[in-house]
Amino acid sequence: MGPRRSTYGIIGSVRPPRPADQLAAELGPQGVLLAERDDTSGYATPARGVPGRPVDVVRPASTEEVRTVVRWATQHGIRLLPQGANSGLVGASTPPPDAEGVVVLTTERLREGVRIDPADRTAVVPAGLRLSELNELAATHGLWFPIDLGADPSVGGMVATNTGGARMLRHGDVRRRTLGVEAVLADEGVSVLDTLRTYRKDNRGVDLTDMIVGSSGALGIVTRAALDLAVLPAETACAWIPLRDPADAVTLLVDLEARLDPLLAAFEVVSATALAAAGAVGHPLDLGDAPWSVLVEVAGPTGCGDRLVDTALSSPVDTSGAVVLPQDRAWAPRHAITSGLARSGTVVGHDVAVPRAALPALVTEVADTVRDTWPEATFADFGHWGDGGVHLNVVFPPGRTVDDAVVDEVHDAVFSIAVDRHGGTFSAEHGIGPANRSWWLRCTPAVDVALRTALRDACDPLRILGHPGLP
Ligand SMILES: Cc1cc2nc3c(=O)[nH]c(=O)nc-3n(C[C@H](O)[C@H](O)[C@H](O)COP(=O)(O)OP(=O)(O)OC[C@H]3O[C@@H](n4cnc5c(N)ncnc54)[C@H](O)[C@@H]3O)c2cc1C
């Protein structure tokens, strides 16, 4: 019997064929891992969430081997879930516990053939390379890929999720810095979409690179990407500035942008609750009793640190409590917030963005709603205010049952304030997956859904690519 449809789309034949026999011969012994034979738990365990059951894994080592796997999957109706570093936060990187016949296609062996062109300030990079590895190579040319976050994702995963990160204010997101891609489609011919060019200007009509960026593995498997690198700054300087009122953060941001452009590299606003969580896991920062604080970073030519201090001290808001710190010490508390919160209870998180002027009202209204509706919970917000982004975390105390119904209620309350009241987005930078699927369905206009369906019909007519719970 051939492939069949289910609520998750095509999920394989009645007894889906296993990858072992056919694929092991073509990919070699390292190319296939079997659930019952090998330890595949790492491929089934999301960055956050409960471990899934063991899973079959295919590990192609070249674009041609990816095609071999996709051809096999289309022939047998097997769903292929691309996986990079498995650091995604919306549940789209690991198979759902209840889906049969899903095989993980890891890109971890797609590592050969990095090309950095210092004259062009670009790189062509295989999908399996990690961000840290790319940056190590780029640094030898005085360059870097300026996406900065608390995880170490793969290049393919960053393209598939359009990663943002803390320097987006200055350098943009992955979409802005991706010049081209190579991706294997699951169409009839198992075509390779190749837009791998490294020039920055290309005005030949619709941009198919952009179609793949942010597509979460549902339109093609990214095998290589052409990336726009940035020059490593000669100097970086950071300051933490305590504030009494979140509205002051927006005033400060606008003022620093006006007077420091283009040196401002990051502008992160952190509530006292979030900062305390970082302190509880070994990264304390004493900013008195300020309810809010801002981490500001400037990067550029030598001397830019002095400009930060001069500018911040003559700001229209009270910045007298500012503390200047070396970059690593300044960022350590910021990066420790998430693990600190996770230690303190069950976190129901949200990654939203709104117009920047709406951020103070957003965090105040969500804090009020949480206090009124779930008085036992704490609310901790922090994030990339420079981009209008903020992570809104509702933390329930240990021992409190937080089942799916509670999570849905919290999501509905928070997302309605961000999306319905303030015209924002329910996914600022983490992309889409089962964790926010219902809000994607709710917020996405019918014409967008129809166009996405048409794209999937063209690139993956059998619906074998990506997480089965993707919209
Ligand atoms: C501590 C922490 C901090 C984070 N901070 C940020 C942040 O500041 N900003 C931000 O944007 N994100 C952040 N993230 C989220 C995460 O790191 C990004 O989504 C990341 O870019 C995903 O890359 P990955 O290689 O881990 O992909 P995975 O998690 O393996 O996969 C993510 C999605 O991409 C698909 N995919 C992966 N590789 C490919 C490929 N080659 N071709 C097609 N599809 C593919 C998967 O199927 C899945 O849908 C953070 C995560 C953690 C754990």
The ligand as an SDF file (V2000), in Angstrom:
LIG
                    3D

 53 58  0  0  0  0  0  0  0  0999 V2000
   19.3170   29.4280   24.9360 C   0  0  0  0  0  0  0  0  0  0  0  0
   18.6850   29.7580   23.6100 C   0  0  0  0  0  0  0  0  0  0  0  0
   18.6550   31.0850   23.1930 C   0  0  0  0  0  0  0  0  0  0  0  0
   18.0780   31.4040   21.9580 C   0  0  0  0  0  0  0  0  0  0  0  0
   18.0470   32.7070   21.5860 N   0  0  0  0  0  0  0  0  0  0  0  0
   17.5210   33.0280   20.3920 C   0  0  0  0  0  0  0  0  0  0  0  0
   17.5250   34.3920   19.9550 C   0  0  0  0  0  0  0  0  0  0  0  0
   17.9690   35.2980   20.6550 O   0  0  0  0  0  0  0  0  0  0  0  0
   17.0040   34.6480   18.7400 N   0  0  0  0  0  0  0  0  0  0  0  0
   16.4870   33.6580   17.9310 C   0  0  0  0  0  0  0  0  0  0  0  0
   16.0370   33.9630   16.8280 O   0  0  0  0  0  0  0  0  0  0  0  0
   16.4650   32.3780   18.3230 N   0  0  0  0  0  0  0  0  0  0  0  0
   16.9630   32.0380   19.5280 C   0  0  0  0  0  0  0  0  0  0  0  0
   16.9480   30.7320   19.9230 N   0  0  0  0  0  0  0  0  0  0  0  0
   16.2960   29.7290   19.0650 C   0  0  0  0  0  0  0  0  0  0  0  0
   17.1940   28.8820   18.1610 C   0  0  0  0  0  0  0  0  0  0  0  0
   18.5390   28.9200   18.5490 O   0  0  0  0  0  0  0  0  0  0  0  0
   17.0370   29.2410   16.6930 C   0  0  0  0  0  0  0  0  0  0  0  0
   15.7310   28.9560   16.2750 O   0  0  0  0  0  0  0  0  0  0  0  0
   18.0700   28.4690   15.8340 C   0  0  0  0  0  0  0  0  0  0  0  0
   18.4650   29.2910   14.8050 O   0  0  0  0  0  0  0  0  0  0  0  0
   17.6640   27.1300   15.2660 C   0  0  0  0  0  0  0  0  0  0  0  0
   18.8010   26.5040   14.6290 O   0  0  0  0  0  0  0  0  0  0  0  0
   19.1280   24.9580   14.8370 P   0  0  0  0  0  0  0  0  0  0  0  0
   20.2830   24.5880   13.9910 O   0  0  0  0  0  0  0  0  0  0  0  0
   19.2210   24.6210   16.2690 O   0  0  0  0  0  0  0  0  0  0  0  0
   17.8070   24.3230   14.1970 O   0  0  0  0  0  0  0  0  0  0  0  0
   16.8880   23.1700   14.7820 P   0  0  0  0  0  0  0  0  0  0  0  0
   16.4180   23.4960   16.1380 O   0  0  0  0  0  0  0  0  0  0  0  0
   17.5440   21.8740   14.5870 O   0  0  0  0  0  0  0  0  0  0  0  0
   15.6460   23.3040   13.7720 O   0  0  0  0  0  0  0  0  0  0  0  0
   14.7990   24.4270   13.8080 C   0  0  0  0  0  0  0  0  0  0  0  0
   13.8090   24.3560   12.6260 C   0  0  0  0  0  0  0  0  0  0  0  0
   14.5230   24.4690   11.4030 O   0  0  0  0  0  0  0  0  0  0  0  0
   14.3790   23.2870   10.6090 C   0  0  0  0  0  0  0  0  0  0  0  0
   15.7080   23.0140   10.0360 N   0  0  0  0  0  0  0  0  0  0  0  0
   16.8860   22.8380   10.6910 C   0  0  0  0  0  0  0  0  0  0  0  0
   17.8900   22.6810    9.8040 N   0  0  0  0  0  0  0  0  0  0  0  0
   17.3340   22.7580    8.5770 C   0  0  0  0  0  0  0  0  0  0  0  0
   17.8400   22.6750    7.2520 C   0  0  0  0  0  0  0  0  0  0  0  0
   19.1370   22.4790    6.9960 N   0  0  0  0  0  0  0  0  0  0  0  0
   16.9760   22.8070    6.2170 N   0  0  0  0  0  0  0  0  0  0  0  0
   15.6620   23.0020    6.4310 C   0  0  0  0  0  0  0  0  0  0  0  0
   15.1140   23.0770    7.6580 N   0  0  0  0  0  0  0  0  0  0  0  0
   15.9450   22.9700    8.7210 C   0  0  0  0  0  0  0  0  0  0  0  0
   13.8750   22.2120   11.5690 C   0  0  0  0  0  0  0  0  0  0  0  0
   13.1140   21.2340   10.8820 O   0  0  0  0  0  0  0  0  0  0  0  0
   13.0390   23.0510   12.5280 C   0  0  0  0  0  0  0  0  0  0  0  0
   11.7820   23.3300   11.9650 O   0  0  0  0  0  0  0  0  0  0  0  0
   17.5220   30.3790   21.1460 C   0  0  0  0  0  0  0  0  0  0  0  0
   17.5680   29.0460   21.5810 C   0  0  0  0  0  0  0  0  0  0  0  0
   18.1430   28.7300   22.8010 C   0  0  0  0  0  0  0  0  0  0  0  0
   18.1770   27.2820   23.2170 C   0  0  0  0  0  0  0  0  0  0  0  0
  1  2  1  0
  2  3  1  0
  2 52  2  0
  3  4  2  0
  4  5  1  0
  4 50  1  0
  5  6  2  0
  6  7  1  0
  6 13  1  0
  7  8  2  0
  7  9  1  0
  9 10  1  0
 10 11  2  0
 10 12  1  0
 12 13  2  0
 13 14  1  0
 14 15  1  0
 14 50  1  0
 15 16  1  0
 16 17  1  0
 16 18  1  0
 18 19  1  0
 18 20  1  0
 20 21  1  0
 20 22  1  0
 22 23  1  0
 23 24  1  0
 24 25  2  0
 24 26  1  0
 24 27  1  0
 27 28  1  0
 28 29  2  0
 28 30  1  0
 28 31  1  0
 31 32  1  0
 32 33  1  0
 33 34  1  0
 33 48  1  0
 34 35  1  0
 35 36  1  0
 35 46  1  0
 36 37  1  0
 36 45  1  0
 37 38  2  0
 38 39  1  0
 39 40  1  0
 39 45  2  0
 40 41  1  0
 40 42  2  0
 42 43  1  0
 43 44  2  0
 44 45  1  0
 46 47  1  0
 46 48  1  0
 48 49  1  0
 50 51  2  0
 51 52  1  0
 52 53  1  0
M  END
$$$$
